[in-house]
Amino acid sequence: MADSKKLREHILKSGLKYKYIAQKLGITSAGLKLKIDNVNEFKINEVNMLCIILGIDDLNIKEDIFFDSVLNSIQHKW
């Protein structure tokens, strides 16, 4: 699950429109918003492409946005 707030902040910082980002990902604007809101999940290739589009190349930032909740849930199970 993506951290919606952090992802939206990066999109806002980039100055890019949802429609443009969605087109680059090969999905609709509505589909992108559903993924950002965690109604639908991002595919790995979409996460990679989104990071390229937004200029996110720091692994820690990627993990923080896209994998932090997953890692936390795994840690809580142990």
Secondary structure by P-SEA (a helix, b strand, c coil): ccaaaaaaaaaaaacccaaaaaaaacccaaaaaaaaaccccccaaaaaaaaaaaccccaaaaaacccaaaaaaaaaac
